[in-house]
Amino acid sequence: LQKAAFPAASVCRCIVAAYKMKQNSGMEKTILITGASRGIGLELTRQYLTAGCFVVASCRNPGNSDELSGLKHEYRDQLEVLQLDVTSREQLSHLDASLGSRPIDVLYCNAGVPGSKDLQLGTLEAEQWEEVFRVNAIAPIMVAQRMLPRIRKGNDKILAFLTSQLGSIGNNSSGGMYLYRSSKAALNAAVRSLAVDLSQEGIKVVLLHPGWVRTDMGGPNAPVSVEESVMGMRQVVKAIRQDQSGTFFNQSGEALP
């Protein structure tokens, strides 16, 4: 190429223009996902990577997930895998520091535990109940609180929380599952308050019931595939309006009580 045809100033302008185009592309949309080593969290990671987003995938033991390692090998420049036990203040602080100045467009608080499904009235123990509450109800709010400055700097400004219709008090007609139901009901209440408190900042908050999904938690007989569930929830998140902030949706976009 002749220098006369492409002077330095023109080259610089081309580079700047290309950079701006990249900023406006999906690659510049940053998604943070907790519990990303398997199931719904892993599929959220996969689908957002495929869509061209930058994904921060966090989980307790990143080295134990072959699937996550495979995605990192395939999407080297789009995926950052970080360790995070959502109940650990130290690990949450380290994750935050590892992100530098990066803003977050969408945060998915997905990490959760089922607790024992077999405990019936008369066999409940406080210690197990407290642990389920720490993971399912308290930790997601603590993660959101820590990441809020990054959400404020993002473009989409969305906080998405994976919950369950089993946490709906209005829908509970079968009883049982004290640990899991109450932890998700507590999460729903806390997230609703979060939505109210952040409503004036343009931050949208959404509760998501993924459906009965074929994962380790949902079992092999569940009617909804993890791909279908995640695709539906992504559409709900993408379409969420400010006046819907704090609403509880299933993966099909139906509002739940």
C-alpha positions as CSV (number, residue, x, y, z in Angstrom):
1,L,0.0,0.0,0.0
2,Q,1.2,3.5,-0.8
3,K,1.6,5.9,2.1
4,A,0.0,8.6,0.0
5,A,-3.2,6.6,-0.4
6,F,-3.5,5.9,3.4
7,P,-1.9,8.8,5.4
8,A,-1.4,8.3,9.1
9,A,-4.3,10.5,10.1
10,S,-6.7,8.4,7.9
11,V,-5.5,5.2,9.4
12,C,-6.0,6.6,12.9
13,R,-9.5,7.6,12.0
14,C,-10.3,4.1,10.7
15,I,-9.0,2.5,13.9
16,V,-11.1,4.9,16.0
17,A,-14.2,4.2,13.9
18,A,-13.6,0.4,14.2
19,Y,-13.2,0.7,17.9
20,K,-16.5,2.6,18.2
21,M,-18.3,0.0,16.1
22,K,-17.0,-2.7,18.5
23,Q,-18.2,-0.7,21.5
24,N,-21.7,-0.7,20.0
25,S,-21.6,-4.4,19.2
26,G,-22.8,-7.3,21.4
27,M,-19.2,-7.9,22.4
28,E,-19.3,-4.7,24.5
29,K,-22.4,-6.0,26.5
30,T,-21.1,-7.5,29.7
31,I,-23.0,-10.3,31.5
32,L,-22.1,-11.5,34.9
33,I,-23.4,-14.9,35.9
34,T,-23.1,-16.7,39.3
35,G,-23.3,-20.5,39.5
36,A,-22.1,-20.8,36.0
37,S,-20.4,-24.2,36.1
38,R,-23.4,-26.3,35.2
39,G,-27.1,-26.3,34.4
40,I,-28.9,-23.0,33.8
41,G,-25.8,-20.9,34.7
42,L,-23.7,-22.8,32.1
43,E,-26.3,-22.5,29.4
44,L,-26.7,-18.7,30.2
45,T,-23.0,-18.5,29.6
46,R,-23.1,-20.4,26.4
47,Q,-26.0,-18.5,24.9
48,Y,-24.7,-15.1,25.7
49,L,-21.2,-16.0,24.3
50,T,-22.9,-17.2,21.1
51,A,-24.7,-13.8,21.0
52,G,-21.4,-12.0,21.0
53,C,-21.4,-10.7,24.6
54,F,-18.5,-10.6,27.0
55,V,-19.4,-13.0,29.9
56,V,-18.0,-13.1,33.4
57,A,-18.8,-16.7,34.6
58,S,-18.3,-17.3,38.3
59,C,-18.7,-20.5,40.3
60,R,-17.2,-22.1,43.4
61,N,-14.8,-24.5,41.7
62,P,-14.0,-23.3,38.1
63,G,-11.4,-26.1,37.6
64,N,-14.0,-28.8,38.1
65,S,-16.2,-27.8,35.2
66,D,-15.0,-29.3,31.9
67,E,-17.8,-27.6,30.0
68,L,-16.8,-24.2,31.3
69,S,-13.2,-24.9,30.5
70,G,-14.2,-25.9,27.0
71,L,-16.1,-22.6,26.5
72,K,-13.1,-20.7,27.8
73,H,-10.9,-22.5,25.2
74,E,-13.4,-21.6,22.4
75,Y,-14.2,-18.0,23.5
76,R,-10.9,-16.9,24.9
77,D,-11.5,-13.1,24.4
78,Q,-15.1,-13.2,25.4
79,L,-15.1,-15.2,28.6
80,E,-13.6,-14.6,32.0
81,V,-14.0,-17.4,34.5
82,L,-13.7,-16.4,38.1
83,Q,-14.0,-18.2,41.4
84,L,-16.9,-17.2,43.6
85,D,-18.6,-18.8,46.5
86,V,-21.5,-16.4,46.8
87,T,-21.6,-16.8,50.6
88,S,-17.9,-15.7,50.9
89,R,-17.3,-12.0,51.5
90,E,-13.6,-12.4,50.7
91,Q,-14.2,-14.1,47.4
92,L,-16.9,-11.5,46.4
93,S,-14.4,-8.7,47.2
94,H,-11.7,-10.5,45.1
95,L,-14.1,-11.0,42.2
96,D,-15.0,-7.3,42.3
97,A,-11.3,-6.3,42.3
98,S,-10.6,-8.7,39.4
99,L,-13.1,-6.8,37.2
100,G,-11.1,-3.6,37.3
101,S,-13.2,-0.7,35.9
102,R,-15.5,-3.0,33.8
103,P,-19.2,-2.1,33.9
104,I,-21.9,-4.8,34.0
105,D,-25.0,-4.6,31.8
106,V,-26.8,-7.6,33.2
107,L,-26.2,-9.5,36.4
108,Y,-27.7,-13.0,36.7
109,C,-27.8,-14.1,40.4
110,N,-28.3,-17.8,39.5
111,A,-26.3,-19.7,42.2
112,G,-28.6,-21.6,44.6
113,V,-29.1,-24.9,46.5
114,P,-32.2,-27.0,46.8
115,G,-31.7,-28.1,50.4
116,S,-33.2,-31.4,51.6
117,K,-36.5,-32.1,49.9
118,D,-37.3,-34.9,52.3
119,L,-37.5,-32.9,55.6
120,Q,-41.0,-32.9,57.0
121,L,-42.6,-31.1,59.9
122,G,-41.1,-32.6,63.0
123,T,-37.6,-33.3,61.4
124,L,-36.6,-29.7,60.5
125,E,-33.2,-28.5,61.8
126,A,-32.2,-24.9,62.0
127,E,-28.6,-25.3,60.8
128,Q,-29.7,-26.8,57.4
129,W,-32.3,-24.1,57.1
130,E,-29.9,-21.3,57.8
131,E,-27.5,-22.6,55.2
132,V,-30.2,-22.7,52.5
133,F,-31.1,-19.1,53.5
134,R,-27.6,-17.9,53.2
135,V,-27.2,-19.2,49.7
136,N,-30.6,-18.6,48.2
137,A,-31.9,-15.5,49.9
138,I,-29.0,-13.5,51.5
139,A,-26.1,-14.1,49.1
140,P,-27.9,-12.9,45.9
141,I,-28.7,-9.5,47.5
142,M,-25.1,-9.2,48.8
143,V,-23.8,-9.9,45.3
144,A,-26.1,-7.4,43.7
145,Q,-25.2,-4.8,46.4
146,R,-21.5,-5.2,45.6
147,M,-22.0,-5.1,41.8
148,L,-24.4,-2.1,41.9
149,P,-21.8,0.5,41.1
150,R,-20.9,-1.5,38.0
151,I,-24.6,-1.9,37.0
152,R,-25.0,1.9,37.3
153,K,-22.2,2.3,34.7
154,G,-23.7,-0.3,32.3
155,N,-26.0,0.4,29.4
156,D,-28.7,-2.2,30.1
157,K,-28.8,-1.8,34.0
158,I,-30.6,-5.1,34.7
159,L,-30.5,-7.2,37.8
160,A,-32.0,-10.7,37.2
161,F,-32.6,-13.2,40.0
162,L,-33.3,-16.9,39.5
163,T,-36.0,-17.9,41.9
164,S,-38.8,-20.5,41.7
165,Q,-42.6,-20.6,41.6
166,L,-42.2,-22.7,44.8
167,G,-41.4,-19.4,46.5
168,S,-44.7,-17.9,45.6
169,I,-46.9,-17.8,48.7
170,G,-50.0,-17.3,46.6
171,N,-49.3,-20.5,44.6
172,N,-48.5,-22.8,47.5
173,S,-51.3,-25.3,47.8
174,S,-49.2,-28.5,48.4
175,G,-47.1,-27.5,51.4
176,G,-43.8,-29.1,52.3
177,M,-40.3,-28.1,51.1
178,Y,-40.0,-25.7,54.0
179,L,-36.3,-24.8,53.4
180,Y,-36.4,-24.2,49.7
181,R,-39.9,-22.5,49.6
182,S,-39.1,-20.1,52.4
183,S,-35.7,-19.2,51.1
184,K,-37.1,-18.3,47.6
185,A,-40.0,-16.4,49.2
186,A,-37.5,-14.4,51.2
187,L,-35.5,-13.7,48.0
188,N,-38.7,-12.6,46.2
189,A,-39.5,-10.2,49.0
190,A,-36.0,-8.7,49.1
191,V,-35.8,-8.3,45.4
192,R,-39.1,-6.6,45.3
193,S,-37.7,-4.0,47.8
194,L,-34.6,-3.7,45.7
195,A,-36.7,-2.9,42.6
196,V,-38.6,-0.2,44.6
197,D,-35.4,1.3,46.0
198,L,-33.7,1.5,42.5
199,S,-36.7,2.6,40.5
200,Q,-35.6,6.2,40.3
201,E,-32.2,5.2,38.9
202,G,-33.4,3.5,35.7
203,I,-32.2,0.1,37.0
204,K,-34.6,-2.8,36.1
205,V,-34.9,-5.7,38.5
206,V,-36.6,-9.0,37.5
207,L,-37.4,-12.3,39.2
208,L,-37.2,-15.4,37.0
209,H,-38.8,-18.8,37.4
210,P,-36.9,-21.0,34.9
211,G,-39.6,-23.7,34.8
212,W,-39.2,-27.3,35.7
213,V,-35.9,-27.8,33.9
214,R,-33.9,-31.0,33.1
215,T,-30.9,-30.2,35.3
216,D,-29.2,-31.9,38.2
217,M,-31.7,-30.1,40.5
218,G,-34.8,-30.6,38.3
219,G,-34.1,-34.2,37.4
220,P,-34.3,-36.1,34.1
221,N,-38.1,-36.2,33.9
222,A,-38.6,-32.4,33.9
223,P,-40.5,-31.2,30.8
224,V,-38.4,-28.2,29.9
225,S,-34.9,-28.4,28.4
226,V,-32.2,-26.1,29.8
227,E,-31.8,-24.6,26.3
228,E,-35.5,-23.7,26.1
229,S,-35.6,-22.3,29.6
230,V,-32.6,-20.1,29.1
231,M,-33.8,-18.8,25.8
232,G,-37.1,-17.9,27.3
233,M,-35.6,-16.1,30.2
234,R,-33.2,-14.2,28.0
235,Q,-36.2,-12.9,26.0
236,V,-37.9,-11.8,29.3
237,V,-34.8,-10.0,30.4
238,K,-34.3,-8.3,27.0
239,A,-37.9,-7.1,26.9
240,I,-38.3,-6.0,30.5
241,R,-39.7,-2.4,30.9
242,Q,-39.0,-0.1,33.8
243,D,-42.7,-0.2,34.8
244,Q,-42.3,-4.0,35.1
245,S,-39.3,-3.8,37.5
246,G,-39.8,-6.1,40.5
247,T,-42.2,-8.5,38.6
248,F,-42.0,-12.2,39.0
249,F,-42.0,-14.0,35.5
250,N,-41.7,-17.5,34.3
251,Q,-39.6,-18.4,31.4
252,S,-42.5,-17.9,29.0
253,G,-43.0,-14.3,30.1
254,E,-46.1,-15.0,32.3
255,A,-46.3,-13.0,35.5
256,L,-46.6,-15.0,38.7
257,P,-48.0,-14.1,42.1
